[in-house]
Amino acid sequence: MNPAFLQEAIEHATENVRRGGGPFAALVVKAGVAIATGANCVTATNDPTAHAEIVAIREACRVLGAFQLTGCDVYCSCEPCPMCLGALFWARPTRIFFAATAQDAAAAGFDDSLIYHQLALPPAGRAIPMTHVADPSARRPFQAWAARPDKVRY
Amino acid sequence: MNPAFLQEAIEHATENVRRGGGPFAALVVKAGVAIATGANCVTATNDPTAHAEIVAIREACRVLGAFQLTGCDVYCSCEPCPMCLGALFWARPTRIFFAATAQDAAAAGFDDSLIYHQLALPPAGRAIPMTHVADPSARRPFQAWAARPDKVRY
């Protein structure tokens, strides 16, 4: 853990608020070098997925020309929300460090804990109702996937 | 629920495998019209966040010029993974419909349930270790946010 990278994430998050964005930033570090940075730009880009970690992961993967963050560390100004945590698990960095906690975020009006709570509920009981529609062709995409010999797994 | 939209998502997901992508697709519908569609393009675009729902949400928000999917329904070929579920909660559509289940996805080799399980663990105990680093300036971005009178909440 290099505290300078965490400081950089915190400063970037603070600066991002001055630019009109949300108070979050993240840095991807490989072999001691910051290869990508991201700050929350949901409102500026009309993209609800443009959280700091998502922006940083996408940029780091662009730089690396890969869809995995193998051997990378991610420094976050704040504990990731469930969406970003899911994204980090798909990107598979080696380690994640964060400064502010989910409780700090909640106190500032960002209640990620609501979403953490929702994920633990059965789909039909969530605040946004999720309905499973049984369809005889539902597994067809997976059959096509299984049948493809040259597929690129991810 | 319009079964034609679910069929369209399933067909798009199947077609996406033929194009070399993952077996997933999603559709965003507003006022009975499909305004955006997305298919998994993680490997083609080197973007681990490019799941069908994320791609469809970003496209729908671009079309609407908004960072919320107010009044929209989302049709998914498969039950969303935790990242996509988090993204859906941030995008706030009205309803979500899905065809294949997380169990179907797991049987096809996409074990989102691992990530669902990881989210329920305390950060330090996860497969990718997440370390909270106490830093006296950790809350500075939130202080800047609180002090900004013209902030755009999201």
HADDOCK unambig.tbl for C-alpha pairs under 7 A between the chains (distance, minus, plus):
assign (segid A and resid 10 and name CA) (segid B and resid 138 and name CA) 6.45 0.50 0.50
assign (segid A and resid 10 and name CA) (segid B and resid 141 and name CA) 6.72 0.50 0.50
assign (segid A and resid 13 and name CA) (segid B and resid 141 and name CA) 5.60 0.50 0.50
assign (segid A and resid 14 and name CA) (segid B and resid 140 and name CA) 6.51 0.50 0.50
assign (segid A and resid 14 and name CA) (segid B and resid 141 and name CA) 4.13 0.50 0.50
assign (segid A and resid 14 and name CA) (segid B and resid 144 and name CA) 6.26 0.50 0.50
assign (segid A and resid 17 and name CA) (segid B and resid 144 and name CA) 6.50 0.50 0.50
assign (segid A and resid 17 and name CA) (segid B and resid 145 and name CA) 6.00 0.50 0.50
assign (segid A and resid 20 and name CA) (segid B and resid 151 and name CA) 6.63 0.50 0.50
assign (segid A and resid 23 and name CA) (segid B and resid 141 and name CA) 5.00 0.50 0.50
assign (segid A and resid 23 and name CA) (segid B and resid 142 and name CA) 5.90 0.50 0.50
assign (segid A and resid 23 and name CA) (segid B and resid 145 and name CA) 6.21 0.50 0.50
assign (segid A and resid 42 and name CA) (segid B and resid 67 and name CA) 6.78 0.50 0.50
assign (segid A and resid 43 and name CA) (segid B and resid 67 and name CA) 6.43 0.50 0.50
assign (segid A and resid 43 and name CA) (segid B and resid 152 and name CA) 6.91 0.50 0.50
assign (segid A and resid 43 and name CA) (segid B and resid 154 and name CA) 6.94 0.50 0.50
assign (segid A and resid 46 and name CA) (segid B and resid 61 and name CA) 6.14 0.50 0.50
assign (segid A and resid 46 and name CA) (segid B and resid 62 and name CA) 6.62 0.50 0.50
assign (segid A and resid 46 and name CA) (segid B and resid 65 and name CA) 6.33 0.50 0.50
assign (segid A and resid 46 and name CA) (segid B and resid 66 and name CA) 5.16 0.50 0.50
assign (segid A and resid 46 and name CA) (segid B and resid 67 and name CA) 4.31 0.50 0.50
assign (segid A and resid 47 and name CA) (segid B and resid 58 and name CA) 5.68 0.50 0.50
assign (segid A and resid 47 and name CA) (segid B and resid 61 and name CA) 6.31 0.50 0.50
assign (segid A and resid 47 and name CA) (segid B and resid 67 and name CA) 5.22 0.50 0.50
assign (segid A and resid 48 and name CA) (segid B and resid 67 and name CA) 5.26 0.50 0.50
assign (segid A and resid 48 and name CA) (segid B and resid 68 and name CA) 6.88 0.50 0.50
assign (segid A and resid 48 and name CA) (segid B and resid 90 and name CA) 6.08 0.50 0.50
assign (segid A and resid 48 and name CA) (segid B and resid 91 and name CA) 5.63 0.50 0.50
assign (segid A and resid 49 and name CA) (segid B and resid 87 and name CA) 5.90 0.50 0.50
assign (segid A and resid 58 and name CA) (segid B and resid 47 and name CA) 5.67 0.50 0.50
assign (segid A and resid 61 and name CA) (segid B and resid 46 and name CA) 6.15 0.50 0.50
assign (segid A and resid 61 and name CA) (segid B and resid 47 and name CA) 6.30 0.50 0.50
assign (segid A and resid 62 and name CA) (segid B and resid 46 and name CA) 6.62 0.50 0.50
assign (segid A and resid 65 and name CA) (segid B and resid 46 and name CA) 6.33 0.50 0.50
assign (segid A and resid 66 and name CA) (segid B and resid 46 and name CA) 5.17 0.50 0.50
assign (segid A and resid 67 and name CA) (segid B and resid 42 and name CA) 6.80 0.50 0.50
assign (segid A and resid 67 and name CA) (segid B and resid 43 and name CA) 6.44 0.50 0.50
assign (segid A and resid 67 and name CA) (segid B and resid 46 and name CA) 4.33 0.50 0.50
assign (segid A and resid 67 and name CA) (segid B and resid 47 and name CA) 5.24 0.50 0.50
assign (segid A and resid 67 and name CA) (segid B and resid 48 and name CA) 5.27 0.50 0.50
assign (segid A and resid 68 and name CA) (segid B and resid 48 and name CA) 6.89 0.50 0.50
assign (segid A and resid 77 and name CA) (segid B and resid 138 and name CA) 6.92 0.50 0.50
assign (segid A and resid 82 and name CA) (segid B and resid 82 and name CA) 6.93 0.50 0.50
assign (segid A and resid 82 and name CA) (segid B and resid 83 and name CA) 6.51 0.50 0.50
assign (segid A and resid 82 and name CA) (segid B and resid 86 and name CA) 5.55 0.50 0.50
assign (segid A and resid 83 and name CA) (segid B and resid 82 and name CA) 6.51 0.50 0.50
assign (segid A and resid 83 and name CA) (segid B and resid 83 and name CA) 4.09 0.50 0.50
assign (segid A and resid 83 and name CA) (segid B and resid 84 and name CA) 6.53 0.50 0.50
assign (segid A and resid 83 and name CA) (segid B and resid 86 and name CA) 4.17 0.50 0.50
assign (segid A and resid 83 and name CA) (segid B and resid 87 and name CA) 5.58 0.50 0.50
assign (segid A and resid 84 and name CA) (segid B and resid 83 and name CA) 6.53 0.50 0.50
assign (segid A and resid 86 and name CA) (segid B and resid 82 and name CA) 5.55 0.50 0.50
assign (segid A and resid 86 and name CA) (segid B and resid 83 and name CA) 4.17 0.50 0.50
assign (segid A and resid 86 and name CA) (segid B and resid 115 and name CA) 6.66 0.50 0.50
assign (segid A and resid 87 and name CA) (segid B and resid 49 and name CA) 5.90 0.50 0.50
assign (segid A and resid 87 and name CA) (segid B and resid 83 and name CA) 5.58 0.50 0.50
assign (segid A and resid 89 and name CA) (segid B and resid 115 and name CA) 6.87 0.50 0.50
assign (segid A and resid 90 and name CA) (segid B and resid 48 and name CA) 6.09 0.50 0.50
assign (segid A and resid 91 and name CA) (segid B and resid 48 and name CA) 5.64 0.50 0.50
assign (segid A and resid 94 and name CA) (segid B and resid 128 and name CA) 6.27 0.50 0.50
assign (segid A and resid 95 and name CA) (segid B and resid 128 and name CA) 5.82 0.50 0.50
assign (segid A and resid 95 and name CA) (segid B and resid 129 and name CA) 5.46 0.50 0.50
assign (segid A and resid 95 and name CA) (segid B and resid 130 and name CA) 6.31 0.50 0.50
assign (segid A and resid 96 and name CA) (segid B and resid 129 and name CA) 6.28 0.50 0.50
assign (segid A and resid 96 and name CA) (segid B and resid 130 and name CA) 4.67 0.50 0.50
assign (segid A and resid 96 and name CA) (segid B and resid 131 and name CA) 6.27 0.50 0.50
assign (segid A and resid 97 and name CA) (segid B and resid 130 and name CA) 5.66 0.50 0.50
assign (segid A and resid 97 and name CA) (segid B and resid 131 and name CA) 4.80 0.50 0.50
assign (segid A and resid 97 and name CA) (segid B and resid 132 and name CA) 5.99 0.50 0.50
assign (segid A and resid 97 and name CA) (segid B and resid 133 and name CA) 6.70 0.50 0.50
assign (segid A and resid 98 and name CA) (segid B and resid 131 and name CA) 6.34 0.50 0.50
assign (segid A and resid 98 and name CA) (segid B and resid 132 and name CA) 5.13 0.50 0.50
assign (segid A and resid 98 and name CA) (segid B and resid 133 and name CA) 5.98 0.50 0.50
assign (segid A and resid 99 and name CA) (segid B and resid 132 and name CA) 5.92 0.50 0.50
assign (segid A and resid 99 and name CA) (segid B and resid 133 and name CA) 5.18 0.50 0.50
assign (segid A and resid 99 and name CA) (segid B and resid 134 and name CA) 5.85 0.50 0.50
assign (segid A and resid 99 and name CA) (segid B and resid 135 and name CA) 6.10 0.50 0.50
assign (segid A and resid 99 and name CA) (segid B and resid 138 and name CA) 5.32 0.50 0.50
assign (segid A and resid 100 and name CA) (segid B and resid 138 and name CA) 4.98 0.50 0.50
assign (segid A and resid 100 and name CA) (segid B and resid 139 and name CA) 6.16 0.50 0.50
assign (segid A and resid 108 and name CA) (segid B and resid 142 and name CA) 6.00 0.50 0.50
assign (segid A and resid 115 and name CA) (segid B and resid 86 and name CA) 6.66 0.50 0.50
assign (segid A and resid 115 and name CA) (segid B and resid 89 and name CA) 6.86 0.50 0.50
assign (segid A and resid 128 and name CA) (segid B and resid 94 and name CA) 6.27 0.50 0.50
assign (segid A and resid 128 and name CA) (segid B and resid 95 and name CA) 5.82 0.50 0.50
assign (segid A and resid 129 and name CA) (segid B and resid 95 and name CA) 5.45 0.50 0.50
assign (segid A and resid 129 and name CA) (segid B and resid 96 and name CA) 6.27 0.50 0.50
assign (segid A and resid 130 and name CA) (segid B and resid 95 and name CA) 6.31 0.50 0.50
assign (segid A and resid 130 and name CA) (segid B and resid 96 and name CA) 4.66 0.50 0.50
assign (segid A and resid 130 and name CA) (segid B and resid 97 and name CA) 5.67 0.50 0.50
assign (segid A and resid 131 and name CA) (segid B and resid 96 and name CA) 6.27 0.50 0.50
assign (segid A and resid 131 and name CA) (segid B and resid 97 and name CA) 4.79 0.50 0.50
assign (segid A and resid 131 and name CA) (segid B and resid 98 and name CA) 6.33 0.50 0.50
assign (segid A and resid 132 and name CA) (segid B and resid 97 and name CA) 5.99 0.50 0.50
assign (segid A and resid 132 and name CA) (segid B and resid 98 and name CA) 5.12 0.50 0.50
assign (segid A and resid 132 and name CA) (segid B and resid 99 and name CA) 5.92 0.50 0.50
assign (segid A and resid 133 and name CA) (segid B and resid 97 and name CA) 6.69 0.50 0.50
assign (segid A and resid 133 and name CA) (segid B and resid 98 and name CA) 5.96 0.50 0.50
assign (segid A and resid 133 and name CA) (segid B and resid 99 and name CA) 5.17 0.50 0.50
assign (segid A and resid 134 and name CA) (segid B and resid 99 and name CA) 5.85 0.50 0.50
assign (segid A and resid 135 and name CA) (segid B and resid 99 and name CA) 6.09 0.50 0.50
assign (segid A and resid 138 and name CA) (segid B and resid 10 and name CA) 6.44 0.50 0.50
assign (segid A and resid 138 and name CA) (segid B and resid 77 and name CA) 6.91 0.50 0.50
assign (segid A and resid 138 and name CA) (segid B and resid 99 and name CA) 5.33 0.50 0.50
assign (segid A and resid 138 and name CA) (segid B and resid 100 and name CA) 4.98 0.50 0.50
assign (segid A and resid 139 and name CA) (segid B and resid 100 and name CA) 6.16 0.50 0.50
assign (segid A and resid 140 and name CA) (segid B and resid 14 and name CA) 6.50 0.50 0.50
assign (segid A and resid 141 and name CA) (segid B and resid 10 and name CA) 6.71 0.50 0.50
assign (segid A and resid 141 and name CA) (segid B and resid 13 and name CA) 5.60 0.50 0.50
assign (segid A and resid 141 and name CA) (segid B and resid 14 and name CA) 4.11 0.50 0.50
assign (segid A and resid 141 and name CA) (segid B and resid 23 and name CA) 4.99 0.50 0.50
assign (segid A and resid 142 and name CA) (segid B and resid 23 and name CA) 5.90 0.50 0.50
assign (segid A and resid 142 and name CA) (segid B and resid 108 and name CA) 6.00 0.50 0.50
assign (segid A and resid 144 and name CA) (segid B and resid 14 and name CA) 6.24 0.50 0.50
assign (segid A and resid 144 and name CA) (segid B and resid 17 and name CA) 6.49 0.50 0.50
assign (segid A and resid 145 and name CA) (segid B and resid 17 and name CA) 6.00 0.50 0.50
assign (segid A and resid 145 and name CA) (segid B and resid 23 and name CA) 6.21 0.50 0.50
assign (segid A and resid 151 and name CA) (segid B and resid 20 and name CA) 6.63 0.50 0.50
assign (segid A and resid 152 and name CA) (segid B and resid 43 and name CA) 6.92 0.50 0.50
assign (segid A and resid 154 and name CA) (segid B and resid 43 and name CA) 6.93 0.50 0.50
